[in-house]
Amino acid sequence: MFCALTIFCGCSKPIAAEDQANLGISLVAGKQMAAAALGQVTTVVHPGMLHSAADFTRMTTKVNAGAQPWLAGWNKLVANGRSAATYVPRPVDTIVRGRAASGRGENYILACQDAAAAYQNALRWKIKGDAACGANAVAIMNAWAVKCKYIDGDSNKQLAAGLQGYQWANAAEIMRGFSGWSAKDFTAFKNFMLNVYYPVSSDFLNRHNNTCGTHYWLNWDMSNLCTVLAIGILCDDVAKINYAIDYYQHSGTGTAFIGRVTTATYPNGMDQAQEAGRDQGHATMEVPLFGTFCQMLYNQGQNFFDYNPWSHVNPPLLGVSEYIAAYNINTTNTVPFTTYNNCENSNHTVISSAGRGSIRPGWELVYNYYVKVKGKAATYTTQFAEKVRPEGGGGDYGPNSGGYDQLGFGTLTFSR
């Protein structure tokens, strides 16, 4: 049975493709093992998650010069109330998402909002040297590190870990070396990541709650993989980073394994999104999460943007971005669809029009890498990036959790 939840949240009964051979398309046999593996990380680069030192130099230079579209992206950031130095965090001892055995009500939106605020304040400090924002980013993270001990709920707690874990880690990576963040407090925050977020995300990736491999949607798998990767970078733990690399390339039992991130590939350069038959609110979530994963590894010297072991027309991230963007940029575009069957024999036979036209930030990252850096054609990704520009972030796309599923502000941070 298909899940019927709001467009932007996750669902614990997914539809995925377990047997790729049944798709009847150009997915090659033996996709269980990716060819031409990239190397493993031996040393960790800082800053090295979504943004490198060179990225921050570019942002500062462009914003100070009043250059567009960076200035428009900066103004979007400053206009968001969560980026203000006066933002007050609301930490809790237990984050709850879903139905908790204790009977506690859901409160995970607080972590969504505060992680976004920490990141936004961090950007304002790093780009323009706003010391008050820097101090507030640290204060937000310190408050959570001291107070929060546990993530609770039903299986949805794994979404709370996956979707906010990498966001917290990115905020902390930006603030690394800030003179107002003591070594003791920085260590306490890393322990918060290791003791509260990592166990939930790691357990999910290793067991998937004892379900079959494609039971869960891509947004579940990819978000938790991003969190494990980000915590590895933050904590200089190469084993965690290399686990994420190996999971994506070779060993992943879930839908974030490269052999399952797409469910069909087409001669026009598009790759069918794993959640395209579910609804477009969730399908549009795939690009920001997939892009985040590739970007964080890129800044660690591992280029999965261009990793394309089966020589499809486009690498998976660009193929999925083109597919989702084409379908959602307007209501007249059509895209192919191949029946999609998961390990529980649940089928999607047509693309879903539910939530069509959903808007999320995340396309600037993909557009700027493939079009501006690599010089590739990406017609629909370009159009979608133009439609969303300047990208906002948490708080700019509605008050519910879906508006906080990605950090955003790509116009400011990724434009070339």
C-alpha positions in Angstrom: 0.0 0.0 0.0 1.3 3.5 -0.9 1.8 6.0 1.9 -0.4 9.0 2.2 1.5 11.7 4.1 2.0 15.4 3.5 4.2 16.2 0.5 7.3 17.2 2.3 7.8 14.6 5.0 9.2 11.2 4.8 7.2 7.9 4.9 8.1 4.5 6.2 6.5 2.5 3.5 8.5 3.2 0.3 8.3 1.9 -3.2 11.8 1.2 -4.7 13.3 -0.9 -7.5 15.0 -4.0 -6.2 15.3 -6.0 -9.4 16.7 -3.6 -12.0 16.6 -6.3 -14.7 12.8 -6.1 -14.7 12.9 -2.5 -15.9 13.6 -3.5 -19.5 15.9 -0.5 -20.1 19.6 0.2 -20.4 20.5 -0.6 -16.8 23.3 -3.1 -17.1 23.6 -6.4 -15.4 25.9 -6.6 -12.4 24.9 -3.1 -11.2 25.4 -4.5 -7.6 29.1 -3.5 -8.0 30.2 -0.1 -9.4 33.2 -0.1 -11.7 36.2 2.2 -11.6 35.9 3.0 -7.9 37.2 6.3 -6.6 39.8 6.3 -3.9 39.2 6.5 -0.2 39.9 9.5 2.0 43.1 9.4 4.1 43.2 13.0 5.4 40.3 15.4 6.1 40.2 18.9 4.6 38.7 21.8 6.5 36.5 23.6 5.8 35.3 20.7 3.7 31.6 20.1 3.7 29.3 22.1 1.5 31.8 25.0 1.3 35.5 25.2 0.9 37.9 28.0 1.8 37.9 29.1 -1.8 34.1 29.2 -1.9 34.0 31.5 1.1 36.6 33.8 -0.5 34.5 34.0 -3.7 31.3 34.7 -1.7 33.0 37.5 0.3 34.6 39.1 -2.8 31.4 39.0 -4.8 29.1 40.3 -2.0 31.4 43.1 -1.1 31.6 44.1 -4.7 27.8 44.2 -5.0 28.0 41.6 -7.8 24.9 39.7 -8.9 23.5 37.2 -8.3 25.6 36.9 -5.1 24.2 40.1 -3.6 20.6 39.0 -4.2 21.5 35.7 -2.4 23.1 37.6 0.5 20.0 39.9 0.8 17.8 36.8 0.9 19.9 35.5 3.8 19.8 38.7 5.7 16.1 39.0 5.3 15.5 35.6 6.9 14.8 36.1 10.6 16.7 33.0 11.5 19.9 34.6 10.4 19.7 37.3 13.0 22.1 37.5 15.8 19.1 37.9 18.1 17.7 34.5 17.2 17.0 32.5 20.4 17.4 28.7 20.3 14.9 26.3 22.0 16.8 23.1 22.8 15.1 20.1 24.2 16.5 17.1 26.0 14.7 14.7 23.6 13.9 15.3 20.0 10.7 13.5 19.0 9.6 12.7 15.5 6.7 10.3 14.9 4.9 8.4 17.6 7.1 7.9 20.7 6.5 5.0 23.1 6.8 7.4 26.0 3.8 9.3 24.7 5.8 12.5 24.2 4.5 14.8 21.4 6.5 15.7 18.3 8.9 18.6 18.8 11.4 18.0 16.0 10.5 21.3 14.3 12.6 23.0 17.0 15.7 21.2 15.8 14.8 22.0 12.2 14.6 25.7 13.0 17.6 25.9 15.2 19.9 24.0 12.9 18.9 26.4 10.1 19.5 29.4 12.3 22.9 28.1 13.3 23.9 27.6 9.6 22.5 31.0 8.6 24.3 32.9 11.4 27.4 31.0 10.6 27.2 32.2 6.9 26.8 35.8 8.0 29.9 35.5 10.2 32.1 33.7 7.6 31.1 35.9 4.6 31.0 39.4 6.2 32.7 38.9 9.5 29.6 39.7 11.6 30.9 38.8 15.1 27.5 38.9 16.7 26.2 36.4 14.2 29.2 34.2 14.8 28.7 34.3 18.5 25.0 33.4 18.1 25.8 30.5 15.8 28.0 29.1 18.5 25.5 29.9 21.3 22.8 28.0 19.4 25.0 24.9 19.0 26.3 25.0 22.5 22.7 25.1 23.9 21.8 22.0 22.0 25.0 20.2 22.8 24.4 20.7 26.5 20.7 20.0 26.6 19.9 17.3 24.0 20.6 13.7 24.7 18.3 11.6 22.6 16.2 11.3 19.4 12.9 9.4 20.0 9.9 8.4 18.0 8.9 5.6 15.7 10.9 5.0 12.5 10.4 8.7 11.7 13.1 9.5 14.2 15.5 8.4 11.5 14.3 11.2 9.4 15.0 13.6 12.2 18.5 12.3 12.4 19.2 12.3 8.7 17.7 15.6 7.7 19.1 17.7 10.5 22.3 15.9 11.4 24.2 17.0 8.3 22.8 20.5 8.7 24.1 20.9 12.3 27.5 19.5 11.2 27.8 22.0 8.3 27.1 24.9 10.7 29.8 23.6 13.0 32.3 23.1 10.2 31.8 26.8 9.2 32.4 27.9 12.8 35.5 25.7 13.2 38.3 28.0 14.4 36.0 30.8 15.6 37.8 32.6 18.4 34.6 32.6 20.5 34.1 28.9 20.4 36.3 27.2 23.0 38.0 23.9 22.3 36.0 22.4 25.2 32.6 23.6 23.7 33.6 22.5 20.2 34.4 19.1 21.5 31.1 18.9 23.4 29.3 19.7 20.1 31.2 17.0 18.3 30.2 14.6 21.0 26.6 15.7 20.6 26.8 14.8 17.0 28.5 11.5 17.7 26.3 10.4 20.6 22.8 11.7 19.6 22.7 11.8 15.7 25.3 9.3 14.5 23.9 6.2 16.3 20.4 6.7 14.8 21.7 7.3 11.2 24.3 4.6 11.4 21.8 2.0 12.7 19.3 2.9 10.0 21.8 2.5 7.2 23.1 -0.8 8.6 19.7 -2.4 9.4 16.9 -0.4 7.7 14.7 -1.5 10.7 15.1 -5.1 9.5 13.2 -4.5 6.2 14.3 -5.5 2.8 16.8 -3.2 1.0 14.4 -1.0 -1.0 11.7 -0.7 1.5 12.7 2.9 2.3 12.6 5.9 0.0 15.7 7.6 -1.3 15.3 10.6 0.9 15.6 8.4 4.0 18.7 6.7 2.8 20.5 9.7 1.3 19.8 12.0 4.2 21.2 9.5 6.7 24.2 8.9 4.5 24.8 12.7 4.4 24.7 12.8 8.2 27.2 10.0 8.6 29.5 11.6 6.1 29.2 15.1 7.6 29.9 13.8 11.1 32.9 12.0 9.8 34.2 15.2 8.3 33.5 17.3 11.4 35.1 14.8 13.7 38.1 13.9 11.4 36.9 10.3 11.3 38.1 8.9 8.0 36.4 5.6 8.7 33.0 7.2 8.7 33.8 9.2 5.5 35.0 6.0 3.7 31.9 4.1 5.0 29.8 6.7 3.2 31.9 6.4 0.0 31.8 2.6 0.1 28.0 2.6 0.8 27.3 4.7 -2.2 29.7 2.9 -4.6 29.5 -0.7 -3.5 28.0 -2.0 -0.3 24.8 0.0 0.4 21.8 -2.2 1.0 19.4 0.7 0.7 18.3 3.2 -2.0 21.3 5.5 -1.7 23.5 2.9 -3.3 24.4 4.2 -6.8 22.7 1.2 -8.4 19.4 2.3 -6.9 19.4 6.1 -6.8 17.8 6.0 -10.3 15.2 3.6 -11.5 15.5 4.0 -15.3 17.8 5.8 -17.7 16.9 7.3 -21.0 18.6 8.4 -24.2 17.6 12.0 -23.7 20.0 12.2 -20.7 17.3 11.9 -18.0 17.3 9.4 -15.2 14.0 8.5 -13.5 13.9 9.7 -9.9 13.3 7.0 -7.3 10.3 8.9 -5.8 8.8 10.2 -9.1 5.9 7.8 -8.8 5.2 8.9 -5.2 4.7 12.6 -5.4 6.7 15.6 -6.6 7.2 17.2 -3.2 9.3 14.2 -2.3 10.8 13.8 -5.8 12.1 17.4 -5.7 13.8 16.6 -2.4 16.1 14.1 -4.1 18.2 16.7 -5.8 19.2 18.8 -2.8 20.1 15.7 -0.8 22.0 14.0 -3.6 23.7 17.3 -4.4 24.7 17.7 -0.8 26.3 14.3 -0.7 28.3 14.9 -3.9 29.4 18.4 -2.8 30.7 17.3 0.6 32.7 14.5 -1.0 33.9 16.9 -3.7 35.4 19.1 -1.0 37.2 16.0 0.3 38.8 15.3 -3.1 36.3 12.7 -4.2 34.4 13.7 -7.4 31.0 11.8 -7.4 29.4 14.6 -9.5 31.0 13.1 -12.6 31.1 9.4 -11.4 29.2 7.5 -14.1 30.4 3.9 -14.1 27.8 2.7 -16.6 28.5 5.5 -19.1 24.9 6.8 -19.1 24.3 10.0 -21.1 24.6 12.0 -17.8 25.9 11.0 -14.4 23.1 10.1 -12.0 22.8 13.5 -10.2 22.4 15.5 -13.4 20.2 12.9 -15.0 17.8 13.0 -12.0 18.0 16.8 -11.8 17.0 17.1 -15.5 14.1 14.6 -15.0 12.6 16.2 -11.9 13.1 19.8 -13.2 11.5 19.1 -16.5 8.4 17.7 -15.0 8.0 20.4 -12.3 9.1 23.5 -14.2 5.6 23.7 -15.9 2.6 21.5 -16.5 3.2 21.0 -20.2 6.4 19.1 -20.2 6.2 15.3 -20.4 8.9 12.9 -19.2 9.1 9.1 -19.8 8.2 6.7 -17.0 9.1 3.1 -16.5 7.2 0.9 -14.0 9.0 0.8 -10.7 8.7 -2.2 -8.4 10.3 -2.6 -5.0 11.4 -5.5 -2.9 7.8 -5.8 -1.5 6.3 -6.0 -5.0 4.7 -2.6 -4.7 4.4 -0.9 -8.1 4.4 2.6 -9.5 3.1 2.5 -13.0 2.9 6.2 -13.8 4.6 9.3 -12.7 2.7 11.1 -9.9 1.3 14.5 -10.6 0.6 15.1 -6.8 2.5 18.2 -5.7 3.6 19.0 -9.3 5.4 22.4 -9.4 6.9 22.0 -5.9 9.6 24.5 -5.2 12.7 23.7 -3.1 16.2 25.3 -3.0 18.9 23.0 -4.3 19.2 23.5 -8.0 21.9 26.2 -7.9 24.4 23.6 -6.6 23.7 21.3 -9.5 23.4 24.0 -12.1 26.6 25.8 -11.2 28.7 22.6 -11.1 27.5 21.1 -14.4 26.8 24.2 -16.4 29.3 26.8 -15.1 32.2 24.5 -14.0 31.9 21.6 -16.5 30.3 23.4 -19.4 27.6 20.8 -19.9 24.1 21.4 -21.2 21.4 21.1 -18.6 18.3 22.7 -20.0 15.8 22.0 -17.3 18.1 22.2 -14.4 19.0 25.7 -15.7 15.4 26.7 -16.0 14.6 25.4 -12.5 17.6 27.3 -11.0 16.4 30.4 -12.7 12.9 30.0 -11.3 14.0 29.6 -7.7 16.8 32.2 -7.8 17.7 33.8 -5.5 17.4 30.7 -3.3 16.3 31.1 0.3 16.7 28.6 3.1 14.9 27.3 6.2 12.0 29.6 7.0 11.6 30.8 3.4 9.5 27.8 2.2 6.8 27.4 4.7 6.6 26.8 8.4 6.5 23.0 8.3 9.3 20.5 8.3 9.5 20.3 4.5 10.7 23.9 4.4 13.7 22.9 6.5 14.7 19.7 4.6 17.6 21.5 2.9 19.9 24.3 4.0 19.4 26.4 0.8 21.0 29.7 -0.1 22.7 28.2 -3.1 22.6 31.4 -5.1 24.9 33.0 -2.6 27.1 30.0 -1.9 27.4 28.1 -5.2 27.1 30.7 -8.0 30.1 30.9 -10.3 
